Amino acid sequence: MDRIDQLSIFMRVADTGSFTEAAQQLDVPRASVSTAVQQLETRLGVRLLHRTTRRVALTPDGQNLLDRARELVADMEEIEQQFHPVRGAVSGRLHVEMPSRIARLLVAPMLPTFFAEYPAIELELGSSDRVIDLVQEAVDCALRVGPLSSSSLVARPLGLLQMVNCASPAYLARHGTPQVPSDLGSHWAVNYASPASGRVAPWEWLSAAHQGQPQQLAMSSLVTVNNAETYVACALAGLGLVQVPRYDVQAHLQAGELVAVMPEAVAAPMPVHLLYTHRRHLSVRMQCFARWLEALLRPHCLAS
């Protein structure tokens, strides 16, 4: 096992806090992981990890090495890729997480174009509405829609998604079409609760009467959901008004299955970011995927 391999294994142990978890993620025996770290410690003459029966923690020397190891391993990847002049030579495994609707509607249908450019990249695409822990779940990058919470992750902005208010023709036939926000008191919404916090998102709009500042209203609802697929399905079933990024329902709007309402009182555009753990030395495959994804989302984002 060469030194770069040892550093890569050490990084995985440090990120997961577990020899066993690192071995499972790397698909190697646990003994090989332990041996690699021991050999690295022997070569450097320092203890890199505090080992307990339940957890592994970095020593001060281990923390110093971890920062340098990330740069060295990334540099080695860059050097290897420099000698492959064609895009198809960019290789390796990339684990990406993103919201289920974006994965299904936008990304999955266009993946053949990505693999036509980068056939040697192996993509693991996870899709859900929950917040992913990039380190603990060994995720290379995650696409997030909406405001970001404070974290140590690096966020690359990809654009702003235009929002739309809509409902099914059946719902509007029963309850009428709201024209302005003051009409919402006599309407139902499909409420959306955050999968992480359970907090129900209020109805929002940018108010011209308040200098474009966002306004909020708690809506009456027959059903509350915590999944984007279910949210749109309930709108199609006529259960109430919804607020969604336009890309999410564009096909339903074009087919007449949903109708846009109150176009002058929509919510603020939703920011889209690609999150990853380290600012410097992104792998070439990560850079290639980020550029491809940004170009894919551009037609669905507001012009800057």
Beta strands, then each sheet from edge to edge (+ up, - down):
strand 1: 49-51
strand 2: 56-58
strand 3: 92-98
strand 4: 121-127
strand 5: 141-145
strand 6: 154-161
strand 7: 163-167
strand 8: 188-192
strand 9: 203-207
strand 10: 213-217
strand 11: 220-225
strand 12: 242-245
strand 13: 259-261
strand 14: 270-276
sheet 1: 1+ 2-
sheet 2: 4+ 3+ 5+ 14- 6+
sheet 3: 12+ 7- 13+
sheet 4: 8+ 11+
sheet 5: 9+ 10-
end
